[in-house]
Amino acid sequence: MSIVEFDTALIRRYDKAGPRYTSYPTAVAFKAFTAAEYQAQALHSNQRAKPLPLSLYFHIPFCDTVCFYCACNKIATKDRTLSDKYLTYLFREIEMQAALYDRARVVEQLHWGGGTPTFLSHTEMRALMAKTREHFTLLTTDEGDYSIEIDPRSVTVETIHVLRETGFNRFSLGVQDVDEKVQVAVNRIQPIEQTRAVIEACRAVGAKSISVDLIYGLPFQTVESFQQTLHTIIELAPDRISVFNYAHMPHLFKPQRRINEVDLPTAEIKLQIMKLAVEQLTTAGYDYIGMDHFAKPDDELARAQVNGTLHRNFQGYTTHADCDLIAMGVSSISSVANSYSQNAKTLGEYYAAIDAGVFPVMKGLVMTEDDVIRRHIIQELTCQFALDFAEVEQLFGLHFAESFAQELADLQSMVEDKLLELTKLSIKVTPRGRFLIRNICMIFDKHLREQVTQQRFSRVI
């Protein structure tokens, strides 16, 4: 069981904006990147002595209604014909992508995100999975990590059966808050009966994992109201619970302009809500995995953290560290060999590239040796809350104290605040430092230090 300490005064002092480190370098470091550069990285990944398994991500951008808090790349529409056209192009990208990779490379992980993947009809869901199986080597057993994001308002019990039949075994449900006043304020009316019915349906089909997403910092939330939300969700007993901080940035995300700032809880109330969430969830038996994520001790994420195999990527925490991630669909981000590449962010650009017979890649980068080293360091810290200097030295042929002298000096104030223990051999994040792991990782973020212009990130807490 993970041990955590929520030091309110300390967190208040360190609560500043910073990356969530679903990648390093983060997406703000991406620059112009060509289809040819991406193809070269795919070829390189195939030419390894032992090519890695694959992880596939599909972005479905459509939503039936817009949730005002949302910062995802999505298209709110009632026009169901849009998904039919989109799948036509997505199928062509599947064919193009699959042609780059050795068919012997098995797909260990697969994820549909959005938007709302369950915007698709049952026929479209079956067709997308069938097309994927036609061109990639999916597992025929139930051993893969095949997951999908679900809006409980958009599915029926039959939908869950269809998803399970097509191969999905992990289900992630967006809930955010069960309080009706909060739901009205963010335009997401979702009676708890709907959520409960979907969770029960997932269990009935033998789901390997069920996760629920919550958000704190939404309009009209109070410590008391969120306590009821936590109590309700804990009773439903999902395997994983994520409690995300709402970042109000209406200048970047238009839907957020429909949220009245005066209705938002204060920074102090948000801190109290997060403290409550930590206390309630750990008391209920959930382990704190890190970065807003909690899991039952017997969940794969918790077990992976214990045995040192936990990984973090664009989908969050995962047990599949050794995979090349191929992302398909508008705005999706791939991680292949030592590169990142992001697809076009608009449908028009995405369709035009596919029509021209080229990969719809617009931005990305090839990592330098320094990037690879720092990515490893940040991965170890975010996933294991520890870093063994000798391991880094052995992997990359360097002397840690010499190579990171400035970073080690910058960590001293965190040592004094007892966020971490620093010796000549290692860094160990303390229980009170776990909630500030983003701050610790920022010390090793060379790109963040070298930014010429200020980038906007969500606050740590």
Buried (B, 14 or more C-beta within 10 A) or exposed (E): EBEBEBBEEBBEEBBEBBBBBBBBBBBEBBEEBBBEBBBBBBEBBBEEEEBBBBBBBBBBBBBBBBBBBBBBBBBBBEEEEBBBEBBEBBBBBBEBBBEBBEEEBBBBBBBBBBBBBBBBBBEBBBBBBEBBBEBBBBBEEEEBBBBBBBBBBBBEBEBBBBBBEBBBBBBBBBBBBBBBEBBEBBBBEBEBEBBBBBBEBBBEBEBBBBBBBBBBBBBBBBBEBBBEBBEBBBEBBBBBBBBBBBBBEEEEBEBBEEBEEEEBBEEEBBBBBBBBBBBBBBEBEBBBBBBBBBBBEEBBBBBBBBEEBBBBBBBBBBBBBEBBBBBBBBBBBBBBBBBBBBBBBBBEBBBEBBEEEBBBBBBBBBBEEEBEBBBBBBBBBBBBBBBBBEEBBEEBEBEBEEBBEEBBEBBEEBBEBBBBEBEEEBBBBBBBBBBBBBBBBBBBBBBBEEEEEEBEBBBBB
